Amino acid sequence: MSGCVFCGIVAGEVPAFRVTDEPDGVAFLDTRPVFKGHVLVVPRTHLVTLADLPPDALPGYFRLVQRIAVAVESGLGAGGTFVAMNNRVSQSVPHLHTHVVPRTKGDGLRGFFWPRTRYADDAEATEFAGRISAALA
């Protein structure tokens, strides 16, 4: 897509610190990492959200994300990874991308990046679960 920086990286028109370039996607370092070694994984085609990723592309794309997560741990000696994806809200580039962030014990990153809340009671939690379950059907 014209003007999409991630499409430009995939096409080789925008410079990036590539980790890998494969049929299922391209992985490169985030230019503003949470921690050094923070990788972004993007599909080769321009898609905005996870819902836009064709079902037949899911296994290959998430296999690549999984391989990157393992490589970040082993390659950087990280204790683990934080794997995350935004869909529309807080999506700084409107092209589907998955963050793979290296983690170490005591790195200072605590929980999620947004405020946490609680359900009023089990009935409210059950209602929310039911609404999401119904939407799956």
N, C-alpha and C positions, 0 to 999 in steps of 0.2 A: 504494500500500500504506500502510495506516495506520501512522504513526510513522516512516516513512522520510523523512529530511530532504530527500533529493533529489527524492522524489515531491512533497513540499511545495513545493520551489522550482519544479518543473515546473508545478504547479497554481497558482502565484502566491500560495500561502498563507504561504510562508517567504521573507523578503526575501533578495535576492541581487543582486550586481552583474552583471547579464546582459550578455552579449556578443551573443548572438542567441537567438531562439526560433523554431524552424522545425519543419516536420512530422517531419523525421528526427531531431531532438534539440534539446536546449537546452545552451547553453554559457554559463558564468559563471565569475567569478574565484574561485579557491580562497581561503578565508579565512585559511589558514596557508600562504602560497606559499613555494616553494623560492626563487624570485626574483619580484619584482613583475611582474605580467602573466601569472602562472601561471594557466592556464585549465583548467577541468574540462568535458568534454563528456559528456553523459548521454543515453541514449535516453529518449523520452517515457514509455514503459511501464516498469513495475518489472520489471527483470531483474537477477539477481544476478551472473552471470558471462558471459563471452564465449560460452560454449557455449550459453547460453540465448537468445542473439540469433538470431531466425529468419533462415534463409539469405536470404530476400527482403529483409530489412532491412539486410544487410551493406553493399551498395553505397552506399545513401544515408547510412548512419551514418558509414562511413569516408570518404566524400566530404566530409561535414561536418568530420570530424577533420582531413582534409587541408586544407580551406579555412581552418580555424582556425589550423593550423600556418603556412600562408603569411601569414595576416593578422597573426599574432604577430610574425613576422619583419619584414614590411614596416611594420606599424603602430608597432612599438616600436624599429625599427632594430636588431633583434637579428641576431647573426651566424648563428643557426640555432635549432633547437628540439630538445628532448628529449621524445619522445612515449612514454608508458608506460602500462601497465595492470596492475593486480594482480587475481588471481582468487582469492577467499577469503582466502588468507594475506596479511596486511598490507593487506587491504582495509578501510579505516577506516569506510566506509559500505557496507553490503551492498546496493549498487545499482551495476550496471555503470557504470563511468566511465573515461574516458581523460584522462590528464594531458598537457597541452601546455605545456611549460616553456620560456621564452625563454632562450637561451644566448648568451654573448659569450665571445670568447677571453680567457682569464685570469680567468674568473668564479669560480674556485675549486672548481667541481664536477668531480670526477675519477671517471671510470669509472662503475660502477654503485654502488648503495647497499648492496650486500651483499658479503661476502668472495668472492674468486675462488679457483678450484681448477684443477687440471690432471688430464687423464686419465693413467693410469699408462703407457699406450702406445697405439699406433694400433689394436691389437686391441680394447682396451677402448672406445675411441671408436667403432669400427665396430660393436661390440655395442650400444652405446646408440643409435646411429643406426638400426640394424636394428630394435630394439625399438620405437622411435617410428614408423618406416616401417610396421611390421606393424600397429600400432594405427590407422594411417590407413586401412588396407584393410578 
